[in-house]
Each structure stands twice: as C-alpha cells, then as structure tokens.
Amino acid sequence: MAATAFPGRLPVLLTGTLALTVIAGLMAALAQPPWGFLPGLLGFGVLMRQIDRLGSPWRWRGAFGLGWLAGVGYFVPSLIWLAQPFQVDAEAQGWMAPFAVALMAMAMALFWGAAALAYRLLARRGPSRVLLFAAAFALCEWLRGHVFTGLPWDLPGESWRAGSAPSQAAALVGAYGLTWLTLAAAAAPFTAFEGRSGRVVALGGVGLVAGLYAFGAARLAEAIPNDLHAPHVRIVQADVEQESKYDRRIFTSIVGRYVALTGRAPMGGRPADIVVWPEGAIPAALDDYLGRGAWTRDLIAGALRPGQTLILGGYRYGTEANGTPITYNSLAALRAEADGPTVVGLYDKFRLVPFGEFMPFDSVATRWGIKQFVHVGDGFTSGPPPRPLKIAGLPAVQPLICYESLFPGFTREGGEASGVRAAWIANISNDAWFGKGVGPRQHLNLASYRAIEEGLPMIRATPTGVSAIIDAYGRIVPGKSLGLGAYGVIDGILPPALAPTLFNRLGDTPFLVMLIVSLSGAAVPGRVKRRA
C-alpha cells in the first residue's frame, strides 16, 4: 500500500525506505571482488521493489531519488580507493580525500537515478517488468562508461570474479550485456509471490544463473594448453610506492631495483623474450633516461640479453603541429641490440584519466580557479585511437595503459581500425596510486574482463601489485602472480589466444538487441494503471 495512506507515519515510512535503499546499493557493491559477497546482488531486486512501491505523489521525483540513493550506497565503497592518491601528499591534499570520494559517488549515482526514473515511467504491473528494470539500469551503466570520457568502474556484470564460470558470458555479450543478465537474474526472484507468472519469472532468474554457470563451465573445460614455442615473458614488480617516486634522493635505488630484477637468472632455464615493466616505472621522462649517453640507458642495456624486448611505461615529450610542447603517457618497446636498447615500438595513451591526467573544460577550470586543486598542470595529450603494436619477431600486442583497461571493446576497436587482431594484451598500470587497499584488486578483476571479452591472454605489470599472467579466459595462471607489496619477477609462457569471440566479432550488438527486446515491452498499449 502507498505510503500516503498513512500521513501520520509518513516520516517513519520514508526514513525506513531511504535507509533500505542505501543498504540495497551497499549490498550490491559488496558483491564485487575483492569482497565477492554474491548474495549482495539481490540488492538490485530490493531496489526494484522499493521503486515499485512508490505512490503517485512520489512517482517521478521519488524514483529518481531512490535510484540516486542506492547509487551512492553502491559507489562509495566501490570508489573508496579514490581517497588514496590524496594521501601521497597528505599534508597538502589529504583534506580533499573524503570530498573526492563523496562527490564522485554522488555524480556516478546520477546515472542510477536516471535509470530508476526511466524504469518507473515505462514499467507496468506484472513480472515482465524485470526486463525493463534490467534494460534501464544496463543502458545507464553503458552511458556511465561513455559520457564525458566515461568511468565504467565496477559494472554490475563484473561482480562475478573474472575467470569464474559466470564471467565467461562476457565472451558472448561483453561486460554490458553481462550487466543486463546479472540485473535480470538479481531482480527476478522478487516476483515470486506475484502469482503463477511471477513464479515463472522467478524460476527463470534462477535458470539464468544456472545457465551462466553451465555455459562457463563448458567453456572452461575446453581450455587449450600452452604452446611451448610461444614467447617467454618476465614481469618485473619492484614494489616502489608512489610517494617514493617524488624523492630524488632514491632515484638511483629505483632504477637499481628494476635493473636487478630484469637481470636475474631465468627461472626454468629459458631467458625471457619479453620483459615487462609497469606504467611509470622510472620517475623521469623516457627521453631523458633512455637518451644516448644517459647512465640509466647503459644500466638498462646491461640488464637485457641480446634480442630481448623490454616493454615499459613512462611519459615522453612531443610537439603539436604549431610547435606547442606537449606530453604523452606512453608505452615503449625497446629491443636489446649491439649499440644499446633501441625503440622498436611506441604507443601513446588514448584514454586519459579526467582530473588525473587532463583537466576537462580546462579553460573554464582555470578561469574559475578550480584547476589549482587537482594538480594536473597542463596534463597529458591524448594519443591516436588504439591499434595493435607490431614488433618484429613477436606476436602483435594491444597496449592498455591503466585506465584504458576498464573499457569493453577497446582492443576490438584497435583491431577493426588496423585490420590486425592482436595476439595478446599488455596491461601496464601504476596501481601504486591506489595503495594497498581494495583498489588494486578491483582493478585486477576489471582488467581481466578484457581478456575474456577478446579471447586474448593478458600480461599485467604494476609497481606494487597485483601483477599477473592472465589467460584468455580471464584466469590468473597458477603461480604466476605477485600480490600487493611483493618484490620479484614472474616468469612464464605467454598463454595462447583463442579464436575470435562473439563479442570480438559483433561488439555491443548483442547488448543492443537485448535492450531492444526489453524496451519493446514499453511500447505495447494497454498499460495497467498503478495503485495510488
């Protein structure tokens, strides 16, 4: 019954409704790794019921408000890692940490508010409204991943641990399609007491989850073995915390750590063909420490064996056509040759982190005095759209620098643009910014979904963890990872690539079909009038 039927109890009822809505969002957030409390996904069903219960006076604004509140409950724990970068210079910026988390969570929650409003406006009585609920929220999650450069962090479909059976559906429909499936499965049980059709829908939700597990198990059972002739890889994790990179007194020590690990005797007897350092490994410009005559270049050259390729991340200088100096966040591939390491491949980061690597609406921010608070200076310049990097003697590789690993279809876009499908993904990231909390482990899970979607193995290097060799099913190869705060190397064979997945061939087309089928129900005439 609508809350307006009890005017005297309205404040109490509203308070309970609002609290339960926030809790629903929190439950859903806790389903995400590293927490992995999968029953928390039922929080989406709780949210659907809360919106359904709104009476006429609260129908529109109330729906938006409930969706927004649930979003805040979801995004505060999901984005808590945002506080960590402000602790690098805690004296100057530490006070901003709680505001950054709260404001970003409230901004992301606007998409959930819009989804709840759309659902309330379109849905009618009957258990089939579950499809509209899933469509409205999945569509708004897609928008969250695209509007203003996008931030698709912790999509509901990525709640399943990467590499698990349910996560394999991303190979068919991508992370956004899996978000639709997850939302529909989570909401369906809440129709169980709505008559026979409600029970059918509820059982359908259970069947959907069972289907995800069955499909995933069958796919994982077909996993192909390693090719013993594939390139051998070494990942270097030097455990250099972000604060250390600003202390020039220990610059030599940082270089020494990477060089020492690179030059270690190979485990298993065969030297690595590819050595991978993380993003921002050496806190200096690539142009400077790799320039001819630089002592750092000579030291790195001494650690590499003839013919080895070193992949590493760092910033480099460039100029625009008009001569204006610019800076790129780049991945460079160096080949060990007789006269020292030679650059044989270069990739400039395409998707930059807003407020971290560049300032959106820069001129407005400068005029209003906002820019000084984010400390990005003139920031980085975006490179060209992604394309696989072709390095002589090695399989084509698609670089993903940190933030880029969040975006479904990024590698696929590079393949379409170039006509060359990458054979593996190199994900270099500076997760030292996230400290040793949940952020690095969340990032590992999200990045691993890119391997599942494309059917490609991933080599992931970070300065402080988690670094790993990840197979084309999104699984960490047993024994081939280094956790938070670990110092060492990972030696292993590059896992094989799979045949192109359905998502690799069609992209978000299956997801679009799912939305059309769901939303078409809203166009059917004869909507049943709701109770006031």
N, C-alpha and C positions, 0 to 999 in steps of 0.2 A: 504494500500500500504506500502511496506517496507520502512524503514527509509532511506536506501541507495539511494533511488530515489531522495533525496533532500540533496546533500552533503553540501550545504551552511547552511542548517538549522539543520544539524545532532546534533550539541551540544545542541541546544534548545530542539529538539525532545527527545534526550536521557535524558536530565535533567527532562523533564516532565514525561517520562516513569519511571525513577527511583523514583521520588517523589510519583507518583501514586502507585507504587508497595509497597513502605514503608507504605503508607496510607492504602492500602488494608490489609496488615498484622495487622496494628493497629486496623482497623475496626473489623477484626476477633477476636482480643484479647478482645475488649470491649463487645463482645457477652457473654464472660464468666462471671458467677457470681463472685463478687457481683455487677458488672456493669449491666449485663443482657440485653445489647442492642442487641437483637436478629437479627435485620436487618443488623448488622455488619457481620453476616455470609456471606452476599453477597460479602464480600471482597475476599472470595475464588474464586468466579466467576470472579471478576475483575482480580485476579492473573492469572487465566486460560487464559483470553483474552489477557493479556499482553504477556504471553508466546507464544500464537498463532500468535501474530503479528510480532514476530522476523523474520527478513530476513535471508537469507542463511549465510552471513558472521558472524552473531551473534548466529547462531542456537544453538550450543552446549554450549560454554562458557557463552553466554548471558542468556541461560535458567537457568544454574546453578546460575549465578549472581542474576537474578531476584528472583528465589526461596529463595536464601540466604538473600537478602534484605527484602523480605516480612517476612521471619522468624525473622529477627532482629526486625522489626516493631511489630511482634507478641509477642516475648519473652521478650522484655524489660519491658513492663507493666505487663506481666504475672509473671515475676520473680523479680519485684521491691522489694519484701519482703526480698530478699537476702541481701539488704543493712542493715536491722535491726540488725542482730546478731553482726555486726561490731560496732554498737553503744553501746553495753553492756560495752565494754572497749574502749570508743570513743577516748580517749587520745592516746592510743597505736595503735588501729586498724581502727579508723574511716576513715582515708585517703584511706583505701582499698575498701570501700563500692562501690563507682561508678565503680571501675575497676572490682570488682567481678560480678556486675550485667551485665556490658557490655561484659565481656569475656564469661560469662556463656550463655548469649543470643546469642552471635556470634557462640559459639560452638554448641548450640542446633539448630541454623539456618542452620548448615551444612546438617542436615537431610532434611530440606526443599529444599536446593539447589540440593541435590541428587534426591529428588522426582521430582522437576521441570525438571531436565535433563532427567530422565527416561521417563517422560511424553512426552517431546519434541521429543525424539528419537523414541518412539513407536507409538505415536498418528498420525492418518491421518486426512484428512478433514472429515467433517461430524459430526453431533450432537452426534453420539455414542461415540465420544472421551471423553465425560463427564465421562463415566465409567472408562476409563483409567486414567483420572485425579484423580478420587476418589481412584482408586486402588493404584496408585503410591504414593500418599500422605498418605493414610491409612497404607500402608506397611511400609513406612519410619517412621511413628509415632509408629508403632509396634517395629521397630528397635530401636527407641529412648527410648522405655521402656525396652529394653533388653540389649543393648550394654553397656559394662563397668558398670555393675550393673543396669543401666537404670535410667531414670528420667522421668516417664510418667506424668509430671505435666501439667495440662490444656490441655488434649487431646481435639481436636475439638468436638468429640462426647459428651464430658462432659460440653458443653456450655449450654445445657438445664438444668435448675435448677433441682437438684436431688429431686425426689418426684413428679415432674410435669408429665403430661401425656406423652410427648415425651421421657422422660428419662426411661420410663418403658420398652422400647425396649431393654435396656441393659440386662434384664432378659432373652432375647432370644439369643442375639448375643454378649453380653458383650460391654465394652466401646470401644474396637477397631472396632467391627462390627458397632456400632452406629456411630463411626467416619466415616466409609465408607458411611453410609446412609446420614449423615449430609453433607459431602463434595459433594456427588452426587446431593443432593437437592439444595445446595447452588450454584452449577455451572450450573445446567440445565437451569435456566431462561435466561442465556446468549446465548442460541442457538435459541431464539425465532424468530430472523429475518433471519434464515438460511433456509427458505423455509418451505414446509409442514412438513418434517421430523423434522426440528428444532422446529417447534411449538408443535409437538407431544412430543418431549423430554422435552421441557419447561413445558408443561402441566403435564408430568409425574413427574417432580420435585415437582410441586405444589401438585399433588396427593400423592406423597411420604410423604410430610409434613402432609397433611391431614390424611394419614394413620397412621402416628406416633401418632397424637393426638387422633384418633379414637380408636386405639388399647390401648393406655394408659388409656383413659377414661373408656373403658370397663374393663380393669384390675383393676383399682382403685375402680370401682363400686362393685367389688366382694370382697372387703376387709373384712376380718373376725374380729369379735370382740375380745376383750381381754379375756383371761382365768382368772377368778377371783382367781383361785387357783395357778396361776403362781407365781414365786418368786417376792417379792417386792425388789426394788432397791433404793439405795440412792447414788447420785453422789455428791461429795464434790468439790466445786470450791472455793479455799481460796484466790484468787486474789493476788498471790505472783509473782511479776515481776522478771525477770531473774537477773537483777542487784542486787536485794536483797539477792539472794542466795549465793553471794560471800562475804557478810558481816557477819562474825561470831558473831558479837555483837547481831544480831537479830535472831540467830538460834532458841533460845528458843521461840521467838514470832512466828516463822513459825510453829514449832511443835504445839504450843498452838492453832493456828488458825485451823489447821486440826483436832486436837482433839476436840476442842469446837464444830465445825460443825458436826463432827461424832456423838457426844453425844447429839445433840439437840433432843428434843421430836419429835417423828414421826408425820408427817402431815397425817391426815386420820385415825389415831388410831393404825394401824398395823406397828410394827417395821420392818425395812428392813432386808431381809435375806442376801442381798449382799450390801456392801458398797464399792464404787469405788473411789480411789484417782488417780490423774494423774501420768504420767511419771515424775520421778524426783521430786516427791512431797517434800520429805525431803532431803536437800542438804548434804547427808552423805551416806556412804556405808550401804546397808542393813545389812551386817554382824555386823556393829558397833551399829547402833541404835536399832536393834532388838535382839541383843545378851543378854543372861541372865545376869541380874544384871544392865543392862543399864536403867537409869531413863526414857529414851524415851520409852522403851518397856513397862514399868509399866504404863506410862501415856496413851499409846495407849490401853493397856489392860483394863484400867479403863473406856475408852470411848465406848468399844464394849459390846454388850449384849451377854449373853450365846448363843452359836450356830451360831452367826453371822459370815459371811465370809468377810474379808477385802481384796480387790484386789488393789494393788498399784504397782508403778513402781520405780525402782532405780537401782543403779549399785551394783554389787557384785564381790567378788574375787574368783578366781579359779586357778588351775594349769594344765599345759599340762602334757602329759604322762612322759615327761623328767624332770618334776619338775619346768619348767619355769612358773613364775607367770603370770596370765592373768586376764582381767577384762571383765565382761559381762554387757550389758544393759538388765535388766531383768524385768519381771513381776512376782510378788509373790502373792500367795493366802494364807492368814492367817485365821485360824479358832480360834474363841474365846473359850478357854477351861479353866478348873479349875485352871491350873497352868500357865495360860498366853497364849498369841497368839502362835499358832503352825503352821508352814509352812505345808500346805497340797497340794500345787501345785506350780510349778516353770516353767517358760518359759523364755528362753534366746533369745534375738532378733536375727533373722536370716539375715534380710536385713539391713545392716548398711549404714549410710549416708557417701558417699565418701567426703573426705576433712573435714568432721564434726566429724565423729565417727571413721574413719580409714583413713589412707593415702594410696591411690592407688600407686603401684610401690614404696613401702616405701624405699627400698634400694637406688633406683635411686634418689628419692626426697632428701634423706639425703645426698647423695654424691654431689648433685648439690646445696645444701643449700636452697632448696625450703621448706622443711618441717617446718622450724622455723617460716614461715609466716602464717601457718594455725593453729598452736597451738593445735594440737590434741594429743601431747605427743606420747605415744605408742598406744593410741587408744583402742578401744574395740575389742574383739574377737567375731566372728560370732557364734551363737549357731547352733544346728542341724536344719534341714529343719522343716517347721511348721507341727504341729499336734495339734488336739484339746486337750484341758486340761480337764481331767476328775476329778472333785472334788466331793467327796462323798456327796450325798444328793442334788446336784444341776445339772441342765442340762449341758451337755458338752459345752465348750466355746472355740472359737478360738481367742487367743490374737492377736491383731495388734498393735505394738508399733510404733506410729508416722509415720515415713517414709513408713512403710510396708503397710499402708492403701491406698497408691497410686497405688498398683499393682493389676490389674484384675487377678482373678484366684488364689490368694494367699490362701484364705480359702479353695477353691476347692482342691488345691494341698494337703493341710493338711488332708482333708477328704479321698482322694484317697490313701494317704500313710498309713493312720491308719485304714481305713475301717470303720471309725466312722464319721458320719456327725454331725458337731456342731449344737447346737440349738440356739446359739446367738454369737455375736461378741463383744468382749471387746476391744475398741479402746482407749488406753491411749496415750496421746500426750503432749509434752512440747511446746505448741504453744506460750508460753511466749517469746521464741526466736524471734517470728515474730512481737512483739509489738502489737499495736492496729490498724494497718493499714489493708490492704486488705488480707494479708497472711492468718490469722486465718479463715477468712470467705471463702476464696478459698479452704483452706484445709478441712473445714467442708463439702463443696459441693462435693469435690473429694472423701472423705472418705465415704460419704453417698451412692455413687455408688456401693460400695462393698456390701451394704445391698441389693440393687436392684438386682445385678447380682446373688447373692446366695439365695435370698428369706429369709434372716435371719435378725432379729432385731439387732440393734447395741446400745450399751451403750458407750457413748463417754465422757471422762473426760479430761479436760485440766486445768492448773492452773489459767489462766486469761481469758478463754473463746475462742471459744464457746463450752460449754458442753451441751449435749442433750441426750434425749432418742429418738431413731430413729426407726421407724417401718420397717417391711420387704419390704416396697415399697419405702424406702429412704426418708420418710417424718418425720419431727420433730413432735413428738406427741404434740398436742396443750397444751401450758402452761408448757411444760417440757423441757425448755432450759434456760441457763444463758448466757447472751451476754458478750461482751468484757468489762473487768473491773468490773464485778459483783462479789459480795461476797455472798455465800449462798450455799444451797443444792437443789437438785432436788429429790423428792420422787415420785415413780410411780411403776406401774406393768410392768414387762418385757413383751413386746408385743409378740404375737405368731409368730412362724416360719411358713413359707409356705411350700408346697410340693416342692421338688427339681425343680429348674427352668431348662429350656433347656440349659442355659449356665452352670449351675452346672453339668448337665449330660454330655455335649459334649465339654465344654470349648471353645477354639478358632476354633473348626472345622467349624462351620457355617461361621465364618470370612474367613477361608481359602477357602471355597467354593466360597464365594463372590469374592475373589481375583482371583481365577482360571477362573471364568466366565468372569470377567472384562478383565484379561490379555490375554485370549484366542483370543480376537479380534485382538491382535497384530500379531498373527501367520497366519492370513488369507492372502493369496497372493493378489497381485494387489494393493499395496498401491498407492494412488494418489499422484503425485508429487506436492509439495508445490510451491507457487509463490516465486520467489526470491525477 
